[in-house]
Amino acid sequence: MTSETAHVRVNIYLDDSDLKRDIKIAAAKLGVTQSAYCVDAIRQKLDGDRSVEPEVPKQKKRDVAEALDRLRSEIGPVGIPVRDLIDEGRVG
């Protein structure tokens, strides 16, 4: 390990001894360490979890929309067309 490559350690306790054996076999088939195999599996799982958006109940969406409407009423007009705000956001 070089100073450029810092590693952190994660300990995982398995509830099934067969799983340990399966990891060992799968890693060997791919010619990688068990650690590398597990890191890859964890990254794949995290990527999948990140891509799934949580389901928001319709009532929650309605509540949020109503809260935004109340806020808009309290604030009043912004004084600049929305199209100009969008264009400004794209440029800056």
C-alpha positions as CSV (number, residue, x, y, z in Angstrom):
1,M,0.0,0.0,0.0
2,T,1.4,3.3,-1.0
3,S,0.8,6.7,0.5
4,E,-1.4,7.6,-2.5
5,T,-3.6,4.5,-2.0
6,A,-5.2,4.6,1.4
7,H,-7.5,1.7,2.3
8,V,-10.1,1.6,5.0
9,R,-11.2,-1.6,6.6
10,V,-14.8,-2.9,6.9
11,N,-15.5,-6.1,8.9
12,I,-18.5,-8.1,7.9
13,Y,-20.0,-10.9,10.0
14,L,-21.9,-13.4,7.9
15,D,-24.9,-15.4,9.3
16,D,-24.2,-18.3,6.9
17,S,-20.9,-20.2,6.6
18,D,-22.0,-21.4,3.1
19,L,-22.0,-17.7,2.0
20,K,-18.3,-17.4,3.0
21,R,-17.5,-20.5,0.9
22,D,-19.6,-19.1,-2.1
23,I,-17.7,-15.8,-1.9
24,K,-14.3,-17.7,-1.9
25,I,-15.3,-19.8,-4.9
26,A,-16.7,-16.9,-6.9
27,A,-13.7,-14.8,-6.3
28,A,-11.4,-17.6,-7.3
29,K,-13.3,-18.2,-10.5
30,L,-12.8,-14.5,-11.4
31,G,-9.2,-14.5,-10.2
32,V,-9.7,-11.8,-7.7
33,T,-9.3,-11.6,-3.9
34,Q,-12.3,-12.2,-1.7
35,S,-12.0,-8.6,-0.6
36,A,-12.1,-7.3,-4.2
37,Y,-15.0,-9.5,-5.0
38,C,-17.0,-8.1,-2.0
39,V,-16.1,-4.5,-2.8
40,D,-17.3,-5.0,-6.3
41,A,-20.6,-6.6,-5.1
42,I,-21.1,-3.8,-2.6
43,R,-20.5,-1.1,-5.2
44,Q,-23.0,-2.7,-7.6
45,K,-25.6,-2.9,-4.9
46,L,-25.1,0.7,-3.9
47,D,-25.3,1.8,-7.5
48,G,-28.6,0.0,-7.8
49,D,-29.9,1.4,-4.6
50,R,-29.0,4.9,-5.6
51,S,-30.9,4.6,-8.9
52,V,-34.1,3.7,-7.2
53,E,-36.2,6.7,-6.2
54,P,-38.3,6.2,-3.1
55,E,-42.0,6.0,-3.7
56,V,-43.7,9.2,-2.4
57,P,-47.4,8.7,-1.4
58,K,-49.9,10.9,-3.4
59,Q,-51.0,12.5,-0.2
60,K,-47.5,13.6,0.6
61,K,-47.1,15.1,-2.9
62,R,-50.4,16.9,-2.4
63,D,-49.3,18.3,1.0
64,V,-46.0,19.5,-0.5
65,A,-47.8,21.2,-3.4
66,E,-50.2,22.9,-1.0
67,A,-47.3,24.1,1.1
68,L,-45.6,25.6,-2.0
69,D,-48.9,27.3,-3.0
70,R,-49.2,28.9,0.4
71,L,-45.6,30.0,0.3
72,R,-46.1,31.5,-3.2
73,S,-49.1,33.4,-1.9
74,E,-47.1,34.7,1.1
75,I,-44.1,35.8,-1.0
76,G,-46.1,37.3,-3.9
77,P,-44.8,37.8,-7.4
78,V,-41.1,37.5,-7.9
79,G,-40.9,40.4,-10.3
80,I,-39.0,38.6,-13.1
81,P,-40.4,36.2,-15.7
82,V,-39.7,32.6,-15.0
83,R,-38.3,32.2,-18.5
84,D,-35.6,34.7,-17.6
85,L,-34.8,32.9,-14.3
86,I,-34.4,29.6,-16.2
87,D,-32.1,31.2,-18.8
88,E,-30.0,32.8,-16.1
89,G,-29.8,29.4,-14.3
90,R,-28.6,27.7,-17.5
91,V,-25.9,30.4,-18.1
92,G,-24.6,30.8,-14.6
